Amino acid sequence: MFEVGVQVQLASGGPIMTVSAVIDEKTVECQWFDTKQELQVRNFVLLTLQKYEEVSVW
């Protein structure tokens, strides 16, 4: 399970999102800014998400 504040991404790719709430043991609420810099908020099933890991180019 992800905690509030963790950065995640859909396992299939997409924007980096921040977990803003834990809904239940299978669902979290995430927030992110779209390409127009508008705040988006949606619920996601945990199985569709992965923790975002920034890749170092060094």
mmCIF file of the N, C-alpha and C atoms, coordinates in Angstrom:
data_MODEL
# 
_entry.id   MODEL 
# 
loop_
_atom_site.group_PDB 
_atom_site.id 
_atom_site.type_symbol 
_atom_site.label_atom_id 
_atom_site.label_alt_id 
_atom_site.label_comp_id 
_atom_site.label_asym_id 
_atom_site.label_entity_id 
_atom_site.label_seq_id 
_atom_site.pdbx_PDB_ins_code 
_atom_site.Cartn_x 
_atom_site.Cartn_y 
_atom_site.Cartn_z 
_atom_site.occupancy 
_atom_site.B_iso_or_equiv 
_atom_site.pdbx_formal_charge 
_atom_site.auth_seq_id 
_atom_site.auth_comp_id 
_atom_site.auth_asym_id 
_atom_site.auth_atom_id 
_atom_site.pdbx_PDB_model_num 
ATOM 1   N N  . MET A 1 1  ? 0.839  -1.179 0.000   1.00 0.00 ? 1  MET A N  1 
ATOM 2   C CA . MET A 1 1  ? 0.000  0.000  0.000   1.00 0.00 ? 1  MET A CA 1 
ATOM 3   C C  . MET A 1 1  ? 0.886  1.245  0.000   1.00 0.00 ? 1  MET A C  1 
ATOM 4   N N  . PHE A 1 2  ? 0.412  2.282  -0.674  1.00 0.00 ? 2  PHE A N  1 
ATOM 5   C CA . PHE A 1 2  ? 1.139  3.544  -0.726  1.00 0.00 ? 2  PHE A CA 1 
ATOM 6   C C  . PHE A 1 2  ? 0.621  4.490  0.350   1.00 0.00 ? 2  PHE A C  1 
ATOM 7   N N  . GLU A 1 3  ? 1.523  5.278  0.919   1.00 0.00 ? 3  GLU A N  1 
ATOM 8   C CA . GLU A 1 3  ? 1.152  6.275  1.918   1.00 0.00 ? 3  GLU A CA 1 
ATOM 9   C C  . GLU A 1 3  ? 0.896  7.612  1.239   1.00 0.00 ? 3  GLU A C  1 
ATOM 10  N N  . VAL A 1 4  ? 0.172  8.485  1.914   1.00 0.00 ? 4  VAL A N  1 
ATOM 11  C CA . VAL A 1 4  ? -0.069 9.839  1.422   1.00 0.00 ? 4  VAL A CA 1 
ATOM 12  C C  . VAL A 1 4  ? 1.275  10.532 1.217   1.00 0.00 ? 4  VAL A C  1 
ATOM 13  N N  . GLY A 1 5  ? 1.425  11.197 0.079   1.00 0.00 ? 5  GLY A N  1 
ATOM 14  C CA . GLY A 1 5  ? 2.648  11.924 -0.233  1.00 0.00 ? 5  GLY A CA 1 
ATOM 15  C C  . GLY A 1 5  ? 3.593  11.186 -1.159  1.00 0.00 ? 5  GLY A C  1 
ATOM 16  N N  . VAL A 1 6  ? 3.385  9.889  -1.350  1.00 0.00 ? 6  VAL A N  1 
ATOM 17  C CA . VAL A 1 6  ? 4.248  9.096  -2.227  1.00 0.00 ? 6  VAL A CA 1 
ATOM 18  C C  . VAL A 1 6  ? 3.935  9.423  -3.684  1.00 0.00 ? 6  VAL A C  1 
ATOM 19  N N  . GLN A 1 7  ? 4.983  9.529  -4.494  1.00 0.00 ? 7  GLN A N  1 
ATOM 20  C CA . GLN A 1 7  ? 4.795  9.755  -5.926  1.00 0.00 ? 7  GLN A CA 1 
ATOM 21  C C  . GLN A 1 7  ? 4.631  8.411  -6.620  1.00 0.00 ? 7  GLN A C  1 
ATOM 22  N N  . VAL A 1 8  ? 3.598  8.322  -7.459  1.00 0.00 ? 8  VAL A N  1 
ATOM 23  C CA . VAL A 1 8  ? 3.288  7.086  -8.169  1.00 0.00 ? 8  VAL A CA 1 
ATOM 24  C C  . VAL A 1 8  ? 3.038  7.389  -9.641  1.00 0.00 ? 8  VAL A C  1 
ATOM 25  N N  . GLN A 1 9  ? 2.944  6.318  -10.397 1.00 0.00 ? 9  GLN A N  1 
ATOM 26  C CA . GLN A 1 9  ? 2.652  6.423  -11.822 1.00 0.00 ? 9  GLN A CA 1 
ATOM 27  C C  . GLN A 1 9  ? 1.865  5.170  -12.195 1.00 0.00 ? 9  GLN A C  1 
ATOM 28  N N  . LEU A 1 10 ? 0.995  5.286  -13.191 1.00 0.00 ? 10 LEU A N  1 
ATOM 29  C CA . LEU A 1 10 ? 0.324  4.090  -13.675 1.00 0.00 ? 10 LEU A CA 1 
ATOM 30  C C  . LEU A 1 10 ? 1.369  3.099  -14.161 1.00 0.00 ? 10 LEU A C  1 
ATOM 31  N N  . ALA A 1 11 ? 1.152  1.835  -13.940 1.00 0.00 ? 11 ALA A N  1 
ATOM 32  C CA . ALA A 1 11 ? 2.099  0.814  -14.380 1.00 0.00 ? 11 ALA A CA 1 
ATOM 33  C C  . ALA A 1 11 ? 2.287  0.863  -15.891 1.00 0.00 ? 11 ALA A C  1 
ATOM 34  N N  . SER A 1 12 ? 1.289  1.350  -16.610 1.00 0.00 ? 12 SER A N  1 
ATOM 35  C CA . SER A 1 12 ? 1.364  1.458  -18.070 1.00 0.00 ? 12 SER A CA 1 
ATOM 36  C C  . SER A 1 12 ? 1.986  2.771  -18.533 1.00 0.00 ? 12 SER A C  1 
ATOM 37  N N  . GLY A 1 13 ? 2.367  3.639  -17.590 1.00 0.00 ? 13 GLY A N  1 
ATOM 38  C CA . GLY A 1 13 ? 2.965  4.934  -17.923 1.00 0.00 ? 13 GLY A CA 1 
ATOM 39  C C  . GLY A 1 13 ? 2.000  6.070  -17.629 1.00 0.00 ? 13 GLY A C  1 
ATOM 40  N N  . GLY A 1 14 ? 2.413  7.281  -17.950 1.00 0.00 ? 14 GLY A N  1 
ATOM 41  C CA . GLY A 1 14 ? 1.563  8.443  -17.710 1.00 0.00 ? 14 GLY A CA 1 
ATOM 42  C C  . GLY A 1 14 ? 2.224  9.432  -16.782 1.00 0.00 ? 14 GLY A C  1 
ATOM 43  N N  . PRO A 1 15 ? 1.451  10.428 -16.333 1.00 0.00 ? 15 PRO A N  1 
ATOM 44  C CA . PRO A 1 15 ? 2.028  11.480 -15.497 1.00 0.00 ? 15 PRO A CA 1 
ATOM 45  C C  . PRO A 1 15 ? 2.419  10.978 -14.111 1.00 0.00 ? 15 PRO A C  1 
ATOM 46  N N  . ILE A 1 16 ? 3.342  11.692 -13.501 1.00 0.00 ? 16 ILE A N  1 
ATOM 47  C CA . ILE A 1 16 ? 3.711  11.418 -12.112 1.00 0.00 ? 16 ILE A CA 1 
ATOM 48  C C  . ILE A 1 16 ? 2.611  12.012 -11.241 1.00 0.00 ? 16 ILE A C  1 
ATOM 49  N N  . MET A 1 17 ? 2.101  11.210 -10.318 1.00 0.00 ? 17 MET A N  1 
ATOM 50  C CA . MET A 1 17 ? 0.998  11.633 -9.465  1.00 0.00 ? 17 MET A CA 1 
ATOM 51  C C  . MET A 1 17 ? 1.418  11.505 -8.005  1.00 0.00 ? 17 MET A C  1 
ATOM 52  N N  . THR A 1 18 ? 0.742  12.242 -7.146  1.00 0.00 ? 18 THR A N  1 
ATOM 53  C CA . THR A 1 18 ? 0.986  12.164 -5.708  1.00 0.00 ? 18 THR A CA 1 
ATOM 54  C C  . THR A 1 18 ? -0.236 11.564 -5.034  1.00 0.00 ? 18 THR A C  1 
ATOM 55  N N  . VAL A 1 19 ? -0.015 10.570 -4.184  1.00 0.00 ? 19 VAL A N  1 
ATOM 56  C CA . VAL A 1 19 ? -1.114 9.981  -3.423  1.00 0.00 ? 19 VAL A CA 1 
ATOM 57  C C  . VAL A 1 19 ? -1.589 11.021 -2.412  1.00 0.00 ? 19 VAL A C  1 
ATOM 58  N N  . SER A 1 20 ? -2.874 11.376 -2.498  1.00 0.00 ? 20 SER A N  1 
ATOM 59  C CA . SER A 1 20 ? -3.414 12.410 -1.611  1.00 0.00 ? 20 SER A CA 1 
ATOM 60  C C  . SER A 1 20 ? -4.327 11.849 -0.528  1.00 0.00 ? 20 SER A C  1 
ATOM 61  N N  . ALA A 1 21 ? -4.779 10.602 -0.694  1.00 0.00 ? 21 ALA A N  1 
ATOM 62  C CA . ALA A 1 21 ? -5.619 9.972  0.327   1.00 0.00 ? 21 ALA A CA 1 
ATOM 63  C C  . ALA A 1 21 ? -5.647 8.470  0.100   1.00 0.00 ? 21 ALA A C  1 
ATOM 64  N N  . VAL A 1 22 ? -5.787 7.740  1.195   1.00 0.00 ? 22 VAL A N  1 
ATOM 65  C CA . VAL A 1 22 ? -6.003 6.299  1.113   1.00 0.00 ? 22 VAL A CA 1 
ATOM 66  C C  . VAL A 1 22 ? -7.500 6.084  1.302   1.00 0.00 ? 22 VAL A C  1 
ATOM 67  N N  . ILE A 1 23 ? -8.149 5.544  0.270   1.00 0.00 ? 23 ILE A N  1 
ATOM 68  C CA . ILE A 1 23 ? -9.599 5.348  0.317   1.00 0.00 ? 23 ILE A CA 1 
ATOM 69  C C  . ILE A 1 23 ? -9.942 4.070  1.083   1.00 0.00 ? 23 ILE A C  1 
ATOM 70  N N  . ASP A 1 24 ? -9.301 2.975  0.707   1.00 0.00 ? 24 ASP A N  1 
ATOM 71  C CA . ASP A 1 24 ? -9.452 1.700  1.405   1.00 0.00 ? 24 ASP A CA 1 
ATOM 72  C C  . ASP A 1 24 ? -8.225 0.847  1.103   1.00 0.00 ? 24 ASP A C  1 
ATOM 73  N N  . GLU A 1 25 ? -8.273 -0.440 1.447   1.00 0.00 ? 25 GLU A N  1 
ATOM 74  C CA . GLU A 1 25 ? -7.085 -1.282 1.276   1.00 0.00 ? 25 GLU A CA 1 
ATOM 75  C C  . GLU A 1 25 ? -6.737 -1.557 -0.180  1.00 0.00 ? 25 GLU A C  1 
ATOM 76  N N  . LYS A 1 26 ? -7.613 -1.188 -1.120  1.00 0.00 ? 26 LYS A N  1 
ATOM 77  C CA . LYS A 1 26 ? -7.359 -1.443 -2.542  1.00 0.00 ? 26 LYS A CA 1 
ATOM 78  C C  . LYS A 1 26 ? -7.323 -0.186 -3.402  1.00 0.00 ? 26 LYS A C  1 
ATOM 79  N N  . THR A 1 27 ? -7.638 0.970  -2.815  1.00 0.00 ? 27 THR A N  1 
ATOM 80  C CA . THR A 1 27 ? -7.822 2.186  -3.603  1.00 0.00 ? 27 THR A CA 1 
ATOM 81  C C  . THR A 1 27 ? -7.164 3.394  -2.951  1.00 0.00 ? 27 THR A C  1 
ATOM 82  N N  . VAL A 1 28 ? -6.530 4.226  -3.778  1.00 0.00 ? 28 VAL A N  1 
ATOM 83  C CA . VAL A 1 28 ? -5.984 5.498  -3.304  1.00 0.00 ? 28 VAL A CA 1 
ATOM 84  C C  . VAL A 1 28 ? -6.465 6.625  -4.215  1.00 0.00 ? 28 VAL A C  1 
ATOM 85  N N  . GLU A 1 29 ? -6.477 7.826  -3.667  1.00 0.00 ? 29 GLU A N  1 
ATOM 86  C CA . GLU A 1 29 ? -6.776 9.026  -4.441  1.00 0.00 ? 29 GLU A CA 1 
ATOM 87  C C  . GLU A 1 29 ? -5.451 9.663  -4.827  1.00 0.00 ? 29 GLU A C  1 
ATOM 88  N N  . CYS A 1 30 ? -5.334 10.070 -6.092  1.00 0.00 ? 30 CYS A N  1 
ATOM 89  C CA . CYS A 1 30 ? -4.106 10.696 -6.574  1.00 0.00 ? 30 CYS A CA 1 
ATOM 90  C C  . CYS A 1 30 ? -4.404 12.056 -7.180  1.00 0.00 ? 30 CYS A C  1 
ATOM 91  N N  . GLN A 1 31 ? -3.419 12.953 -7.093  1.00 0.00 ? 31 GLN A N  1 
ATOM 92  C CA . GLN A 1 31 ? -3.502 14.281 -7.690  1.00 0.00 ? 31 GLN A CA 1 
ATOM 93  C C  . GLN A 1 31 ? -2.315 14.485 -8.610  1.00 0.00 ? 31 GLN A C  1 
ATOM 94  N N  . TRP A 1 32 ? -2.547 15.227 -9.705  1.00 0.00 ? 32 TRP A N  1 
ATOM 95  C CA . TRP A 1 32 ? -1.480 15.589 -10.635 1.00 0.00 ? 32 TRP A CA 1 
ATOM 96  C C  . TRP A 1 32 ? -1.945 16.777 -11.454 1.00 0.00 ? 32 TRP A C  1 
ATOM 97  N N  . PHE A 1 33 ? -1.008 17.430 -12.113 1.00 0.00 ? 33 PHE A N  1 
ATOM 98  C CA . PHE A 1 33 ? -1.331 18.533 -13.006 1.00 0.00 ? 33 PHE A CA 1 
ATOM 99  C C  . PHE A 1 33 ? -1.282 18.028 -14.437 1.00 0.00 ? 33 PHE A C  1 
ATOM 100 N N  . ASP A 1 34 ? -2.342 18.335 -15.214 1.00 0.00 ? 34 ASP A N  1 
ATOM 101 C CA . ASP A 1 34 ? -2.380 17.898 -16.608 1.00 0.00 ? 34 ASP A CA 1 
ATOM 102 C C  . ASP A 1 34 ? -1.545 18.832 -17.480 1.00 0.00 ? 34 ASP A C  1 
ATOM 103 N N  . THR A 1 35 ? -1.591 18.634 -18.784 1.00 0.00 ? 35 THR A N  1 
ATOM 104 C CA . THR A 1 35 ? -0.765 19.417 -19.711 1.00 0.00 ? 35 THR A CA 1 
ATOM 105 C C  . THR A 1 35 ? -1.154 20.888 -19.742 1.00 0.00 ? 35 THR A C  1 
ATOM 106 N N  . LYS A 1 36 ? -2.355 21.224 -19.258 1.00 0.00 ? 36 LYS A N  1 
ATOM 107 C CA . LYS A 1 36 ? -2.796 22.624 -19.170 1.00 0.00 ? 36 LYS A CA 1 
ATOM 108 C C  . LYS A 1 36 ? -2.539 23.198 -17.775 1.00 0.00 ? 36 LYS A C  1 
ATOM 109 N N  . GLN A 1 37 ? -1.792 22.440 -16.957 1.00 0.00 ? 37 GLN A N  1 
ATOM 110 C CA . GLN A 1 37 ? -1.471 22.810 -15.578 1.00 0.00 ? 37 GLN A CA 1 
ATOM 111 C C  . GLN A 1 37 ? -2.722 22.929 -14.707 1.00 0.00 ? 37 GLN A C  1 
ATOM 112 N N  . GLU A 1 38 ? -3.758 22.151 -15.032 1.00 0.00 ? 38 GLU A N  1 
ATOM 113 C CA . GLU A 1 38 ? -4.965 22.096 -14.217 1.00 0.00 ? 38 GLU A CA 1 
ATOM 114 C C  . GLU A 1 38 ? -4.877 20.879 -13.299 1.00 0.00 ? 38 GLU A C  1 
ATOM 115 N N  . LEU A 1 39 ? -5.233 21.079 -12.033 1.00 0.00 ? 39 LEU A N  1 
ATOM 116 C CA . LEU A 1 39 ? -5.171 20.003 -11.053 1.00 0.00 ? 39 LEU A CA 1 
ATOM 117 C C  . LEU A 1 39 ? -6.221 18.942 -11.366 1.00 0.00 ? 39 LEU A C  1 
ATOM 118 N N  . GLN A 1 40 ? -5.794 17.704 -11.391 1.00 0.00 ? 40 GLN A N  1 
ATOM 119 C CA . GLN A 1 40 ? -6.679 16.561 -11.603 1.00 0.00 ? 40 GLN A CA 1 
ATOM 120 C C  . GLN A 1 40 ? -6.652 15.691 -10.350 1.00 0.00 ? 40 GLN A C  1 
ATOM 121 N N  . VAL A 1 41 ? -7.788 15.116 -10.012 1.00 0.00 ? 41 VAL A N  1 
ATOM 122 C CA . VAL A 1 41 ? -7.895 14.237 -8.846  1.00 0.00 ? 41 VAL A CA 1 
ATOM 123 C C  . VAL A 1 41 ? -8.741 13.031 -9.251  1.00 0.00 ? 41 VAL A C  1 
ATOM 124 N N  . ARG A 1 42 ? -8.207 11.837 -9.043  1.00 0.00 ? 42 ARG A N  1 
ATOM 125 C CA . ARG A 1 42 ? -8.928 10.612 -9.387  1.00 0.00 ? 42 ARG A CA 1 
ATOM 126 C C  . ARG A 1 42 ? -8.546 9.502  -8.406  1.00 0.00 ? 42 ARG A C  1 
ATOM 127 N N  . ASN A 1 43 ? -9.425 8.524  -8.305  1.00 0.00 ? 43 ASN A N  1 
ATOM 128 C CA . ASN A 1 43 ? -9.148 7.332  -7.506  1.00 0.00 ? 43 ASN A CA 1 
ATOM 129 C C  . ASN A 1 43 ? -8.592 6.243  -8.406  1.00 0.00 ? 43 ASN A C  1 
ATOM 130 N N  . PHE A 1 44 ? -7.630 5.479  -7.885  1.00 0.00 ? 44 PHE A N  1 
ATOM 131 C CA . PHE A 1 44 ? -7.006 4.397  -8.636  1.00 0.00 ? 44 PHE A CA 1 
ATOM 132 C C  . PHE A 1 44 ? -6.914 3.144  -7.774  1.00 0.00 ? 44 PHE A C  1 
ATOM 133 N N  . VAL A 1 45 ? -7.102 2.010  -8.406  1.00 0.00 ? 45 VAL A N  1 
ATOM 134 C CA . VAL A 1 45 ? -6.887 0.719  -7.752  1.00 0.00 ? 45 VAL A CA 1 
ATOM 135 C C  . VAL A 1 45 ? -5.378 0.534  -7.613  1.00 0.00 ? 45 VAL A C  1 
ATOM 136 N N  . LEU A 1 46 ? -4.938 0.108  -6.441  1.00 0.00 ? 46 LEU A N  1 
ATOM 137 C CA . LEU A 1 46 ? -3.502 -0.034 -6.167  1.00 0.00 ? 46 LEU A CA 1 
ATOM 138 C C  . LEU A 1 46 ? -2.771 -0.895 -7.189  1.00 0.00 ? 46 LEU A C  1 
ATOM 139 N N  . LEU A 1 47 ? -3.409 -1.937 -7.672  1.00 0.00 ? 47 LEU A N  1 
ATOM 140 C CA . LEU A 1 47 ? -2.757 -2.848 -8.614  1.00 0.00 ? 47 LEU A CA 1 
ATOM 141 C C  . LEU A 1 47 ? -2.376 -2.177 -9.928  1.00 0.00 ? 47 LEU A C  1 
ATOM 142 N N  . THR A 1 48 ? -2.966 -1.012 -10.224 1.00 0.00 ? 48 THR A N  1 
ATOM 143 C CA . THR A 1 48 ? -2.660 -0.320 -11.481 1.00 0.00 ? 48 THR A CA 1 
ATOM 144 C C  . THR A 1 48 ? -1.510 0.665  -11.335 1.00 0.00 ? 48 THR A C  1 
ATOM 145 N N  . LEU A 1 49 ? -1.002 0.843  -10.098 1.00 0.00 ? 49 LEU A N  1 
ATOM 146 C CA . LEU A 1 49 ? 0.022  1.850  -9.830  1.00 0.00 ? 49 LEU A CA 1 
ATOM 147 C C  . LEU A 1 49 ? 1.363  1.228  -9.466  1.00 0.00 ? 49 LEU A C  1 
ATOM 148 N N  . GLN A 1 50 ? 2.411  2.004  -9.699  1.00 0.00 ? 50 GLN A N  1 
ATOM 149 C CA . GLN A 1 50 ? 3.746  1.640  -9.225  1.00 0.00 ? 50 GLN A CA 1 
ATOM 150 C C  . GLN A 1 50 ? 4.383  2.891  -8.640  1.00 0.00 ? 50 GLN A C  1 
ATOM 151 N N  . LYS A 1 51 ? 5.271  2.699  -7.674  1.00 0.00 ? 51 LYS A N  1 
ATOM 152 C CA . LYS A 1 51 ? 5.978  3.829  -7.081  1.00 0.00 ? 51 LYS A CA 1 
ATOM 153 C C  . LYS A 1 51 ? 6.871  4.455  -8.143  1.00 0.00 ? 51 LYS A C  1 
ATOM 154 N N  . TYR A 1 52 ? 6.859  5.780  -8.211  1.00 0.00 ? 52 TYR A N  1 
ATOM 155 C CA . TYR A 1 52 ? 7.692  6.484  -9.183  1.00 0.00 ? 52 TYR A CA 1 
ATOM 156 C C  . TYR A 1 52 ? 9.126  6.498  -8.692  1.00 0.00 ? 52 TYR A C  1 
ATOM 157 N N  . GLU A 1 53 ? 10.016 6.083  -9.536  1.00 0.00 ? 53 GLU A N  1 
ATOM 158 C CA . GLU A 1 53 ? 11.448 6.083  -9.227  1.00 0.00 ? 53 GLU A CA 1 
ATOM 159 C C  . GLU A 1 53 ? 12.150 6.948  -10.261 1.00 0.00 ? 53 GLU A C  1 
ATOM 160 N N  . GLU A 1 54 ? 12.735 8.048  -9.816  1.00 0.00 ? 54 GLU A N  1 
ATOM 161 C CA . GLU A 1 54 ? 13.464 8.921  -10.728 1.00 0.00 ? 54 GLU A CA 1 
ATOM 162 C C  . GLU A 1 54 ? 14.739 8.213  -11.171 1.00 0.00 ? 54 GLU A C  1 
ATOM 163 N N  . VAL A 1 55 ? 14.968 8.192  -12.464 1.00 0.00 ? 55 VAL A N  1 
ATOM 164 C CA . VAL A 1 55 ? 16.140 7.522  -13.023 1.00 0.00 ? 55 VAL A CA 1 
ATOM 165 C C  . VAL A 1 55 ? 17.273 8.527  -13.156 1.00 0.00 ? 55 VAL A C  1 
ATOM 166 N N  . SER A 1 56 ? 18.407 8.205  -12.573 1.00 0.00 ? 56 SER A N  1 
ATOM 167 C CA . SER A 1 56 ? 19.579 9.073  -12.663 1.00 0.00 ? 56 SER A CA 1 
ATOM 168 C C  . SER A 1 56 ? 20.321 8.793  -13.965 1.00 0.00 ? 56 SER A C  1 
ATOM 169 N N  . VAL A 1 57 ? 20.761 9.864  -14.634 1.00 0.00 ? 57 VAL A N  1 
ATOM 170 C CA . VAL A 1 57 ? 21.500 9.698  -15.889 1.00 0.00 ? 57 VAL A CA 1 
ATOM 171 C C  . VAL A 1 57 ? 23.004 9.716  -15.659 1.00 0.00 ? 57 VAL A C  1 
ATOM 172 N N  . TRP A 1 58 ? 23.418 9.784  -14.408 1.00 0.00 ? 58 TRP A N  1 
ATOM 173 C CA . TRP A 1 58 ? 24.853 9.835  -14.099 1.00 0.00 ? 58 TRP A CA 1 
ATOM 174 C C  . TRP A 1 58 ? 25.401 8.474  -13.954 1.00 0.00 ? 58 TRP A C  1 
# 
